[in-house]
Amino acid sequence: QVQLVESGGGLVQPGGSLRLSCAASGFTFSTYAMRWYRQAPGKERELVAHIGSAGSTNYADSVKGRFTISRDNAKNTVYLQMNSLNPEDTAVYYCNAFRSWANHYWGQGTQVTVSS
């Protein structure tokens, strides 16, 4: 049974930091690219960060230089370090394990709220 369990979300003040984690099980984690998406109220889900199975990374322009995605294949976990957060980063953040659009999995999401 495939599971992706996100954690680390919460309420943070503007300028603050959070680290999201996504613990995976039920599939061969090291062979999947891992992605973080987010969805703000009234908006479409957007891709925030991607890390390939070999470790290459890509970021949305809106988070470049502020967010860092990483993975630990020994722990079957992917992380998203988020720095310099601003209210526009408020969203539900979802972990995604991706090999193809016919072979991918979603976590349940974790809420991130940036507010003073």
N, C-alpha and C positions, 0 to 999 in steps of 0.2 A: 504494500500500500504506500503510495507516494504521499509524502508530507513535506510542506514548506511552512515553517513556523517563524514568523517575524517577531521581533521584540526590539525594545529600545526607544519606541516613540514616546511622546509626551508633550508637555507644555514647556516652552523655552522662550526667553526674552530675545528681542532682536539683537543681533550680534553674537548670540550664543551658539553653542555646538551641541550636537547629538550624534551618537553612533548607533545605527541600526544594524541588527544582526538577522540572519535568516538561516536557520538550521534545517538541513535537508536530509531526507531519508527515503528509502524505497526505490532508489534508482542509482545508477553509477554517476555520482556527482561530478567526478573529474572529467567526464566526457561531454558535459553540457556547458554551453555558455550560460552565464548568469546575468540577469538584468534586474534593475530597479526601475519601476514605473511609479508615477504618482497621479492622483486624480483629485483635483480641487472641486469644491461644490459648483455645479453648473458648467463644468468644463470636461473636455474629453481626457481620457487617460493618456499620459505622455511618457515617453521613454526618457529616463533621467540619466542612466549610466549602464554600461555594458562591459562585461569582462569575458573574454573568450576562454576556452578551455586551456589555452596556452598562456593566458595571462595578459593578452593585449586589451587595452581599455579604450572606451569612447564615452564622451559626455555630451549632454545637451548644452548648447551655448549658454543657457541661463544659469548653469551651475559650474561651468568650467572655472577652475582655480579655487573653488570653494568646497566642492564635494570630491571625495576619493572613494572609489570602489576597490575592494580587494577580496581575495578568497583564500581559504585555508582548506586544501583538499584533504588533509589529514583529519580535520574536524567536520568535513562536509558542511562548511559554513561560508556564507558570503556576507560581507560587511559594506556599509555605506557610512563613511565619516562625513558629517555635514558641519561645516564651519561657516561663520559669518551669516548666520540664518537671518532671513528677513520675512516679513508677513506674507510675501508672495510665495514663499516655500510651504505655506500651510496647505496640507493635503493628506489624504490617505496614501501611504507608500506601500507598494506591493512588490514582492519578490517574484521573479519569474525564472524558471529553468527552461532553456530553449535549445532545441536541436533543429526543429523546423516548425512551421505553423501547424503541422499535423502531429507534432510530438513536442509538446511543451506543457508546463505545469505552473499553476499560480498558488501563491500563499493567500492567506485570508486578509492581509493588510494590517497596517499599524498607523494610528493617527499621529500626525505631527502638527502641532499648533504653535505658531510663532506670534507672540503677542506680549505687549507690556501690561 
